[in-house]
Amino acid sequence: MPIKEIHTESLNEFWETISPIGGIIEKMKRPIFRGQGDARWSLTPSVLREDINSKYKHEGGTYTQVDQIIMFEYILLLDFLHFSDEMGFAIPNDSAEFRKHMDFDAFTNRYGIDGAGWPSEEYFSFIALAQHHGIPTRLLDWTKNPFVAAYFSASQALNLNPLPESLAVWLIDSETIKQTDGRLEYVALPGSTSNNLAAQKGVFLIHRQQYGMSRNSSFSSEELKNTVNNIFKDSTSSTAYKITLPAKLAGNLLFRLNKFGVSAATLFPGFDGAARAALEFKMAKKLSSVL
């Protein structure tokens, strides 16, 4: 799945390229999209990002398969579950069986040798909920709506200092994920999993570990960061597209998306989304020199 970059220079050109009725997308069976505020960023699940690991973990720059990646993710999820219970929040698909699976001894017995099979299907909804509330996981957020992806690219760019040269929307046909030899898995969950998930037309790609490695096998943060990109580059069955736009146009992009009903207020239902939309609108006006 080679990566093809399409560099657009105007908002109209970018808009036409990501349009659901555009020439690229119309040929796809099940297109999905991901927005990123800096076109230089790799497609890296949050739990594999170097800044996340350096912020929350004691270990240095070398990562072992089980102890430092899968176990790190599991402990974060276990803590999220604990505090959700303390607040009386409902967990999707909660059951006695799910609680058994979340037990530490059960988890280590099941996944503790080489991490094979993590995460299994019964965890998907819970991990998605945690992801949408800020817990780093191996889920990579995508959306079925290109304008939602465009919003996230513009929003992220506006919050970066300094402003990057370009933002990007990634596009793939999710039908081709099955051709990645199990290293990536497409996951679509019920909208009831999370209000944010429903509003954002969200879906996920799950990054699977490379199995058959020993417990102490290690690899660098740079290898982790580029894993998903390399999966796409190594496949010859189809194409992943990266569509870029000069980041200086992020404010104008946010204004146009708002006219089409796409903003933080619609994608994050609640007062937090309304506040985020108000602040982003101010940043967009500042960047675009609009009074």
N, C-alpha and C positions, 0 to 999 in steps of 0.2 A: 504494500500500500504506500507507494511513494508520496512524498509531501510536495504539493504544488502551491507555490506562493503567488497570490494575485495582489499586486499593489495598486490601490486606487488613490487618486489625488484629490477627488472632490466628493462631497457628501452625496450628490446625485449618483455618481458612478458607484460608490460603495453601496448605496441603497438598492440600486438596480441589481448589483451582483448578489446580495444576500436575499433578494426578494423571493418569496415562495413560488412565484410564477416565473422566476428567472431561468435562463437556459441550463445552468448547472444543476439546480435543485430539481427541476421538473423531470430530469432523467433518473433520479434516485427513487428507490422503493420506499425507504424509511430514513429520511435525512434527519440528523441531529446536529446541534450547534453548541459551541462553547465560546464565550467571550472572555478575553484577557486584556487587561489594561496596558500591558507592555508586550508588543509583538515579539520581543526577544525571549520571553518566558517559555520554558518548556511545559509540556503537559504533565505536570507532576502532582499526584495525589498529595493532599496536605500532610498525611502522616509520614511521607517520604521526603518532605522538604527540609533542607538543611537549617533554615531559620527556625522552624518548628522544633526540630530535634535539639538544636543548641539552646533553645529557650526553656524546654520542659524536661530535658534529660541530663543526667550526670555524665554520660559517656562522651567521648571525643568524636573524632571524625571518621572512625571506622565502625561499620555496622554489621552485626551478625544477624543471620536470617531469623532466628526465633527469639533470642533474648532481647534484642534491641529493636525489632520492628513489630513482629506479631504480638509479643508480650506487652510492649509499650502501648500498642493500640488497644489491646484487651483491657489493661489496667485502667486506661482512660474511660473506656466504656463501662467498666464495672463501677467506677466512681460516679459517672453520670447516672447510672441506674440507682446507686445508693442515694444520691441527693434528690433525684426525682421521687423516690419513695418517701423521703423525708418531707417533701412538699406535697405529697399526695397526688402527683401528676400521673395520668394514665399512660401506660406504655403500650404501643401497638402490638397486637397478637400476644399479649401477656397471658401466661398460663403456668401451671405447675411444671410442665415439661420444659418450657423456656427457662424457668428459674433453675432447673437442674442443669441445663446446658450452660448457664452463666456461672455456675459454681466453679470456684478456682480449681479444685481437684479434678472435676470433670473436664474442664477446659484443657488443663495440662496433660491429662491422660489421652485426650483426643487429638490435640494438635502439637504436643510438646516435643516431638522428635524432630520433625522437619517442617512443620507448619502446613503440610499438605491438606488441602480442602478448606482452609480458612479464607474467608468466612463461608459457612454453609448457609443454605437458603433460610433457615429459621431465624437467622440474625439480620437479614436484609432490612426489614422495616425498622428495627430498632437502631441499626447503624445509620440508616438514612435520617431518622429523626435526630440523632445525635449530631450528625454532620450539619444539618440545617440549623443547629443551635450552637455551632462553633467548635465542636469536638473534632480534632484531626483524625481522619480515617483514610482508608485506601480507596474510598469511593471518589470518583472524579465526576463532578457535576456537569451535566449537559442538559439541553432543553430541546423540545420539539418545535419551538418557536424561534425563528432567527432574530426577531426584534427583541426578544428577551435576552438573547446572547449579546446583541448590540448594546442593550442597556448596561449589562454588567461590564462590558469593555469600556464604555464611556464613563461609568461611575468609578471604576477602579482607576482609570487614567486621571480623572479629576482629583483623586485623593493622593496621587503620587507627587513627590517633590524631590527632585525636579521632574517636570513633565517629560515623559518619554518621547521619543521621536514618533513612534507609531503605536496604535492599538490594533487588536486583531480579533476577528471572529473565525473560529475553526469550524469546518464542515466535513462530515463524513456520512456515508451511507451505512447505517448501523447493521444492515443486512450482511455486510462484509466482516463484521466482528467475529463471526463463527470461523473465519479463515485465519485467525491468529493463533491457532493451535492451543486454545484454552488459556492463553496468557491474558487476554481481556475477555470480559463477559458483560453483555448488555443486560441491564436490569431496569424494568419498569414496575413501579409499585402503585397501589391504590392512592388516590388523592387524599383519602382520609388519614394517610400516614402523617401528614403535616400540612397545615394551611399554606405554608410557604411553597411546599412541593406542588400543591395543586395550582396555586396562582402562577407559578413559574413554568408550568408544563414540564416539570423536571423529570429527567431520567438519569441513569448513572452508567458509567463503565467501571467495572471492578478490576483492579489490577491484581492478577494472581502472581504469587511468588514462583520463582524457578525451583521446582522440587528436585529431590534427589541430592541436595546439598547437605553437607554435614551440619550439625548444630553450631559448630564454630566457624563455618564458612563466612568470610567477610568480603565486603566490597565497598567501594568509596561512595561518598555522598554524590559525587559527580555522576557515577554510574546510575545511582538511584534516580537522580533528577531527570535523566534523559531516557529512562526505561521505556516509557510509553511512546515517545517520539521514535525510538529505535525500533519498536515493534511495527510502527507504521512504515518506517523506511525500509525495513527488511522484507515486507510483504510486497509481492508483485501483482496481486489480484485486483486491486482497485486503488483509488487515489484519495488522499486526505488533502483538503484545501485549507490554506491559511490566507484569509482575506484581510488586508491591512488598510488602515486609514491614518493620515497624519493626526497625531493626538491633539494638536492645536484645534482640531475641529470637534473635539469631544463635547464641548458645550452646545454647539449647533446640533450635534447628533442627539443629545439629550432633549433639546427643545422639540425636534421633529418626532422623536419617540413619544413624547408627552402628548402631541397632537393625535397620535394613534392609540392613546390610552395605555401606554407602557411607561411606568415610572416606579419609583420606590413605593409610592402609596398603593399601587395596584399589585406589586409583586411581594410586598411584606405587609399583609393585612394587619391593621392595628395602628395604634398611636405611634409606635416606633417607626413604622413605614411612612406615616404622614410627616413626622419630624425629619426623617432622612430625606424625603422628597423636598421639603422646604429648604434644607441646607444645601442640597445638591443643586437646586435651582439657583441659589445665590452664587455658588461656585461657577455654575455654567454661565451665568450672566457676567461674572467677573472675567472669566477666560475669553468670552466672546465680545467683551467691551460693550455690553448691552446695559443701559441704565434701568 
